Amino acid sequence: NILVDLDTGQAKLIDFGRGTYLQDTVYTHFAGTLSYSPPEWNDFGWYHGEPATIWSLGILLHQMVCGEHPFRRGQNLSWGQLPLPQRLSQECKDLIRWCLSVNSLDRPTLEDLFCDTWMW
């Protein structure tokens, strides 16, 4: 959930009721909204916190710029192909695809996100 102040354009993420604290060990229970769960949870029943967070942020970014969840139309995650509108900048497309890398090791870190050219 996102609240946006229409006067300032400031956005705030809210509703962390299904979240949990970040830990260095593997999660074997899913804490969050299932439609944001990463492929490794769906495939193996476990995930690491930071790559799963990046996956969720990729879905959120996609929803913000495209107006819909990227995987609600039955796309196969194992294909790793995500069609994106031409109206998006190449930098935005690259960032979404990077965050939504099927292999969790291929996703950016939080630090990578802060340094990405699209963010600035």
C-alpha beads as a LAMMPS data file, in Angstrom:
LAMMPS data file: protein, C-alpha beads

120 atoms
119 bonds

1 atom types
1 bond types

-500.0 500.0 xlo xhi
-500.0 500.0 ylo yhi
-500.0 500.0 zlo zhi

Masses

1 110.0

Atoms # bond

1 1 1 0.000 0.000 0.000
2 1 1 1.228 3.466 -0.892
3 1 1 -0.024 6.833 0.314
4 1 1 0.754 9.825 -1.891
5 1 1 0.521 13.444 -0.763
6 1 1 -0.948 15.085 -3.872
7 1 1 0.346 18.512 -2.823
8 1 1 3.990 17.496 -2.398
9 1 1 4.189 14.270 -4.412
10 1 1 5.724 12.545 -1.393
11 1 1 4.984 8.808 -1.294
12 1 1 4.992 6.582 1.784
13 1 1 4.816 2.812 2.009
14 1 1 2.333 1.638 4.642
15 1 1 0.798 -1.549 6.047
16 1 1 3.661 -3.756 7.102
17 1 1 1.342 -6.093 9.008
18 1 1 2.512 -9.146 7.058
19 1 1 6.187 -8.199 7.102
20 1 1 9.006 -9.378 9.346
21 1 1 12.470 -8.290 10.409
22 1 1 15.344 -8.833 7.996
23 1 1 17.530 -11.771 8.995
24 1 1 20.706 -13.248 7.521
25 1 1 19.392 -16.810 7.530
26 1 1 17.000 -18.482 5.117
27 1 1 13.282 -17.914 5.619
28 1 1 11.199 -21.091 5.517
29 1 1 7.863 -19.355 6.115
30 1 1 6.550 -16.591 3.916
31 1 1 6.056 -13.235 5.600
32 1 1 4.289 -10.929 3.191
33 1 1 1.714 -10.796 0.446
34 1 1 1.826 -13.957 -1.684
35 1 1 1.393 -12.093 -4.972
36 1 1 4.771 -10.457 -4.192
37 1 1 6.528 -13.721 -3.316
38 1 1 9.731 -14.470 -5.236
39 1 1 10.151 -17.468 -7.543
40 1 1 12.414 -19.245 -5.065
41 1 1 9.573 -19.312 -2.532
42 1 1 7.168 -20.716 -5.103
43 1 1 9.706 -23.248 -6.404
44 1 1 11.545 -24.341 -3.240
45 1 1 9.627 -23.073 -0.184
46 1 1 12.463 -20.853 1.070
47 1 1 14.022 -17.484 0.321
48 1 1 16.623 -14.986 1.507
49 1 1 15.310 -11.662 2.793
50 1 1 17.134 -9.084 0.696
51 1 1 16.673 -10.717 -2.733
52 1 1 12.999 -11.313 -1.889
53 1 1 12.657 -7.653 -0.914
54 1 1 14.217 -6.616 -4.219
55 1 1 11.764 -8.884 -6.070
56 1 1 8.857 -7.229 -4.242
57 1 1 10.211 -3.763 -5.030
58 1 1 10.433 -4.767 -8.702
59 1 1 6.770 -5.749 -8.659
60 1 1 5.892 -2.495 -6.893
61 1 1 7.855 -0.423 -9.420
62 1 1 6.150 -2.264 -12.278
63 1 1 2.750 -1.554 -10.762
64 1 1 3.602 2.115 -10.303
65 1 1 4.753 2.724 -13.882
66 1 1 2.541 0.217 -15.748
67 1 1 -0.595 0.224 -13.609
68 1 1 -0.784 -3.551 -13.139
69 1 1 0.902 -6.507 -11.461
70 1 1 3.474 -7.978 -13.873
71 1 1 2.495 -11.631 -13.343
72 1 1 -1.275 -11.639 -13.097
73 1 1 -1.866 -12.758 -16.669
74 1 1 -0.340 -16.191 -16.301
75 1 1 3.152 -15.354 -17.535
76 1 1 5.627 -18.097 -16.809
77 1 1 8.294 -16.829 -14.409
78 1 1 10.764 -19.470 -15.543
79 1 1 10.924 -17.845 -18.974
80 1 1 12.341 -14.703 -17.407
81 1 1 10.811 -12.565 -20.142
82 1 1 8.760 -9.582 -19.120
83 1 1 7.200 -7.427 -21.826
84 1 1 7.234 -3.756 -20.862
85 1 1 5.562 -0.765 -22.543
86 1 1 7.645 1.137 -25.087
87 1 1 6.762 4.399 -23.342
88 1 1 9.064 3.482 -20.431
89 1 1 12.666 4.643 -20.564
90 1 1 15.258 1.956 -21.189
91 1 1 16.712 2.669 -17.738
92 1 1 13.344 1.996 -16.104
93 1 1 12.864 -1.223 -18.085
94 1 1 16.358 -2.390 -17.170
95 1 1 15.761 -1.716 -13.480
96 1 1 12.441 -3.583 -13.426
97 1 1 13.926 -6.567 -15.252
98 1 1 16.973 -6.562 -12.960
99 1 1 14.799 -6.564 -9.832
100 1 1 12.613 -9.298 -11.312
101 1 1 15.487 -11.598 -12.244
102 1 1 14.256 -15.152 -11.737
103 1 1 17.610 -16.160 -10.228
104 1 1 17.877 -14.394 -6.869
105 1 1 21.672 -14.112 -7.258
106 1 1 21.162 -11.971 -10.374
107 1 1 19.049 -9.348 -8.561
108 1 1 20.562 -6.077 -7.394
109 1 1 21.298 -5.361 -3.765
110 1 1 19.582 -2.494 -1.969
111 1 1 22.805 -0.511 -2.403
112 1 1 22.743 -1.212 -6.150
113 1 1 19.214 0.197 -6.312
114 1 1 20.207 3.431 -4.609
115 1 1 23.001 3.898 -7.166
116 1 1 20.995 2.955 -10.259
117 1 1 20.830 5.667 -12.930
118 1 1 17.026 5.488 -13.132
119 1 1 16.777 6.427 -9.452
120 1 1 18.588 9.706 -10.079

Bonds

1 1 1 2
2 1 2 3
3 1 3 4
4 1 4 5
5 1 5 6
6 1 6 7
7 1 7 8
8 1 8 9
9 1 9 10
10 1 10 11
11 1 11 12
12 1 12 13
13 1 13 14
14 1 14 15
15 1 15 16
16 1 16 17
17 1 17 18
18 1 18 19
19 1 19 20
20 1 20 21
21 1 21 22
22 1 22 23
23 1 23 24
24 1 24 25
25 1 25 26
26 1 26 27
27 1 27 28
28 1 28 29
29 1 29 30
30 1 30 31
31 1 31 32
32 1 32 33
33 1 33 34
34 1 34 35
35 1 35 36
36 1 36 37
37 1 37 38
38 1 38 39
39 1 39 40
40 1 40 41
41 1 41 42
42 1 42 43
43 1 43 44
44 1 44 45
45 1 45 46
46 1 46 47
47 1 47 48
48 1 48 49
49 1 49 50
50 1 50 51
51 1 51 52
52 1 52 53
53 1 53 54
54 1 54 55
55 1 55 56
56 1 56 57
57 1 57 58
58 1 58 59
59 1 59 60
60 1 60 61
61 1 61 62
62 1 62 63
63 1 63 64
64 1 64 65
65 1 65 66
66 1 66 67
67 1 67 68
68 1 68 69
69 1 69 70
70 1 70 71
71 1 71 72
72 1 72 73
73 1 73 74
74 1 74 75
75 1 75 76
76 1 76 77
77 1 77 78
78 1 78 79
79 1 79 80
80 1 80 81
81 1 81 82
82 1 82 83
83 1 83 84
84 1 84 85
85 1 85 86
86 1 86 87
87 1 87 88
88 1 88 89
89 1 89 90
90 1 90 91
91 1 91 92
92 1 92 93
93 1 93 94
94 1 94 95
95 1 95 96
96 1 96 97
97 1 97 98
98 1 98 99
99 1 99 100
100 1 100 101
101 1 101 102
102 1 102 103
103 1 103 104
104 1 104 105
105 1 105 106
106 1 106 107
107 1 107 108
108 1 108 109
109 1 109 110
110 1 110 111
111 1 111 112
112 1 112 113
113 1 113 114
114 1 114 115
115 1 115 116
116 1 116 117
117 1 117 118
118 1 118 119
119 1 119 120
